[in-house]
């Protein structure tokens, strides 16, 4: 019989907040983020010292067997957010919890975005994440003004993978790089507290990070110059059947830790904090 998080477990560290994440960024301490889709893995990641947990719509591919994230429903995101939040709450968890707004749940209007975000907040999320720049800036401002913390997502945006022509590097050309930089600045000005930079050149990610005054950058396939890193939990544990991007590291197979999955998660946190992950030689686009 598998174990489940037990109520009443004592918290091992202070709760992570927007203020503590901002202070962490200011002192140059890297932010470690990992996806989580259920109570047990969420609590294991929290106890490994993860700063942030992301209930990503990537669950559509790694949990539901879909070929992209676009079919994932808001109801599904609510269910998995409740699961992770319940694990953290019962287990005395401290990590900051954010959830993706899935495709189609915020595209019609600001009001639709707010209604969708509120469902996720009520399910236990402390922040929502949405993809894209330009048209999303006004939406971000609308949400933040109403008390919803927002994480933006630029570069490779999986919800629009069909428009982008596949899972490939973004921002390589000068015009595309400038647009991404401008979008990041506009999103920060709109009130976004965090921005994920996915599959962009390492030099561009460093430039964006330097240009933002307070918005923390979280990289995935974007080199080591961001304020933090995020990986899909299945990828960093080697539990993926498909072809992995070259920047992914299997921490469970490293052999430099003890404790199985929990040890691998702790090794990931330590590698992000020390700057040992990611390896910039794998981001020399």
C-alpha positions in Angstrom: 0.0 0.0 0.0 1.4 3.4 -0.9 1.9 6.0 1.7 0.0 9.3 1.7 0.8 12.7 3.4 -0.3 12.5 7.1 -2.2 15.4 8.7 -0.4 17.2 11.5 3.1 17.0 10.2 5.1 20.0 11.4 6.4 22.5 8.9 10.2 22.4 8.5 10.7 26.0 7.3 8.8 29.2 7.0 6.2 29.5 4.3 7.5 30.8 1.0 5.7 34.0 0.0 5.9 36.6 -2.8 7.9 38.8 -0.4 10.4 36.0 0.5 10.8 35.1 -3.2 11.5 38.8 -4.0 14.1 38.9 -1.1 15.6 35.7 -2.4 16.0 37.2 -5.9 17.5 40.4 -4.4 20.3 38.5 -2.6 21.1 36.4 -5.6 19.8 33.1 -4.3 18.4 30.9 -7.1 14.8 29.8 -7.0 14.1 26.1 -7.4 10.8 25.2 -9.0 9.4 21.8 -10.0 6.1 20.6 -11.4 3.8 18.6 -9.2 0.5 16.9 -10.0 -0.5 15.0 -6.9 -0.4 15.3 -3.1 2.5 12.9 -2.4 4.9 14.2 -5.0 4.0 17.7 -4.1 4.9 17.1 -0.4 8.0 15.2 -1.3 9.2 18.1 -3.4 8.3 20.6 -0.6 10.3 18.6 2.0 13.2 18.5 -0.4 13.4 22.3 -0.1 11.6 23.3 -3.3 10.8 27.0 -3.3 7.9 26.7 -5.8 5.6 24.0 -7.1 3.9 24.4 -10.5 0.8 22.5 -11.3 1.5 22.6 -14.9 -0.8 21.8 -17.8 2.1 19.6 -18.9 0.1 17.0 -16.9 -1.9 16.5 -20.1 1.1 14.9 -21.7 2.8 13.2 -18.7 -0.3 12.1 -16.8 -3.1 11.9 -19.4 -1.2 10.7 -22.4 -2.2 13.7 -24.7 0.1 14.8 -27.5 0.0 18.5 -26.4 -1.3 20.6 -23.5 -4.1 22.3 -25.5 -6.9 19.8 -24.6 -6.4 20.1 -20.9 -9.5 21.5 -19.2 -9.9 24.0 -16.4 -11.7 21.3 -14.4 -8.6 19.1 -14.7 -6.4 21.9 -13.5 -8.7 22.5 -10.5 -8.6 18.8 -9.6 -4.8 18.5 -9.6 -4.4 21.9 -7.8 -6.7 20.6 -5.1 -4.6 17.4 -4.8 -1.3 19.2 -4.5 -2.6 21.8 -2.2 -4.2 19.2 0.1 -0.9 17.3 0.3 1.0 20.5 1.3 -1.7 21.6 3.8 -1.9 18.2 5.5 1.8 17.7 5.4 2.8 21.1 6.8 4.2 22.2 3.4 5.8 25.6 2.8 6.4 25.9 -1.0 4.7 28.6 -3.1 2.1 26.9 -5.3 1.2 28.2 -8.7 -1.0 26.7 -11.4 -1.3 27.1 -15.2 -4.4 28.6 -16.7 -5.1 26.0 -19.4 -5.6 26.8 -23.1 -9.0 28.5 -23.8 -9.6 29.4 -20.1 -8.4 33.1 -20.5 -8.4 33.8 -24.2 -11.9 35.3 -24.6 -11.8 38.2 -22.2 -10.3 39.6 -19.0 -13.5 38.5 -17.2 -13.1 34.9 -18.3 -9.4 35.0 -17.1 -10.5 36.3 -13.7 -13.2 33.7 -13.4 -10.8 30.9 -14.3 -8.1 32.3 -12.0 -10.5 32.5 -9.1 -11.4 28.8 -9.5 -7.7 27.9 -9.2 -7.1 30.2 -6.3 -10.1 28.7 -4.5 -8.6 25.2 -5.2 -5.4 26.2 -3.4 -3.2 27.9 -5.9 -1.4 31.0 -4.7 -0.5 32.3 -8.1 -1.6 31.6 -11.7 0.5 31.3 -14.8 -0.5 32.3 -18.3 1.3 32.1 -21.6 2.2 34.8 -24.1 3.1 38.5 -24.3 1.6 41.5 -26.0 -2.1 40.9 -25.6 -1.7 39.4 -22.1 -0.3 42.5 -20.5 -3.7 44.2 -20.1 -5.1 40.9 -18.7 -2.2 40.6 -16.2 -2.9 44.1 -14.9 -6.6 43.3 -14.6 -5.9 40.2 -12.5 -3.2 41.8 -10.3 -5.5 44.7 -9.6 -8.0 42.2 -8.2 -5.5 40.4 -6.0 -4.4 37.5 -8.2 -0.6 37.1 -8.3 0.5 36.3 -11.9 3.4 34.5 -13.4 3.9 35.1 -17.2 5.4 32.7 -19.7 7.5 33.7 -22.7 9.6 31.9 -25.4 8.4 28.5 -26.2 4.7 28.6 -25.1 3.4 25.0 -25.4 -0.3 26.1 -25.7 0.6 27.7 -29.1 3.0 25.1 -30.2 1.1 24.6 -33.5 1.6 28.3 -34.4 5.3 28.2 -33.4 5.9 25.2 -35.6 6.9 22.7 -33.0 8.9 22.5 -29.8 12.0 24.5 -30.8 14.1 27.4 -29.7 12.5 30.9 -29.7 14.0 34.4 -29.9 17.0 33.4 -32.1 16.5 36.2 -34.6 17.1 39.9 -33.5 13.5 41.0 -34.1 12.1 38.0 -32.1 14.6 38.6 -29.3 13.7 42.3 -29.1 10.0 41.4 -29.0 10.5 38.9 -26.2 12.4 41.5 -24.2 9.8 44.2 -24.8 7.0 41.7 -23.8 8.8 40.8 -20.6 9.2 44.5 -19.6 5.5 45.2 -20.4 4.4 42.2 -18.3 6.5 43.4 -15.4 5.0 46.8 -15.7 1.6 45.2 -15.7 2.3 43.6 -12.4 3.6 40.1 -13.2 5.8 39.0 -10.3 7.5 36.1 -12.2 8.1 35.1 -15.8 9.0 31.6 -17.1 11.5 31.8 -20.0 11.3 28.5 -22.0 13.7 27.4 -24.8 15.3 30.8 -25.5 19.0 31.5 -26.0 21.0 31.8 -22.8 22.3 35.3 -23.7 18.7 36.5 -24.3 17.6 35.0 -21.0 20.4 36.9 -19.2 19.4 40.1 -21.0 15.8 39.8 -19.9 16.8 39.0 -16.3 19.0 42.1 -16.2 16.3 44.3 -17.7 13.6 43.4 -15.1 13.6 45.4 -11.9 11.7 43.0 -9.6 10.1 40.3 -11.7 11.9 36.9 -11.1 12.8 35.0 -14.2 12.5 31.2 -14.1 14.3 29.3 -16.9 13.7 26.0 -18.6 16.1 25.4 -21.4 17.3 29.0 -21.1 20.7 28.7 -19.5 21.9 29.6 -16.0 21.5 33.3 -16.1 17.9 33.4 -14.9 16.8 33.9 -11.3 15.7 30.3 -11.0 14.9 27.0 -12.8 11.9 24.7 -13.4 11.7 21.2 -14.7 8.9 18.7 -15.2 9.2 16.2 -12.4 8.8 13.2 -14.7 11.8 14.5 -16.8 14.2 15.1 -13.9 13.4 11.6 -12.5 13.9 9.8 -15.8 10.2 8.7 -15.9 9.6 9.9 -19.5 9.2 7.6 -22.4 9.8 10.2 -25.2 12.9 12.0 -26.3 14.1 14.5 -23.7 15.5 17.9 -24.5 19.3 18.1 -24.1 19.1 20.5 -21.1 17.1 18.0 -19.0 19.2 16.1 -16.3 18.1 12.9 -14.8 18.8 13.5 -11.1 17.5 10.0 -10.0 20.2 8.3 -12.2 23.0 10.6 -11.0 24.0 8.4 -8.1 25.3 11.3 -6.1 22.6 11.2 -3.5 20.7 8.8 -1.3 17.0 8.5 -0.7 15.5 7.6 -4.0 13.0 10.1 -5.4 13.2 12.4 -2.4 17.0 12.4 -2.6 16.8 13.2 -6.3 14.6 16.1 -5.6 16.9 17.4 -2.9 19.9 17.0 -5.3 18.0 19.1 -7.9 17.4 21.8 -5.4 21.1 21.8 -4.3 22.3 21.9 -8.0 20.0 24.9 -8.8 21.0 26.8 -5.7 24.8 26.2 -6.2 24.6 27.0 -9.9 25.7 23.5 -10.9 22.4 23.1 -12.9 21.9 23.9 -15.6 25.1 23.4 -17.6 25.5 26.3 -19.9 27.5 24.1 -22.4 24.1 22.6 -23.2 22.6 26.0 -24.0 25.2 27.3 -26.4 22.6 27.8 -29.1 
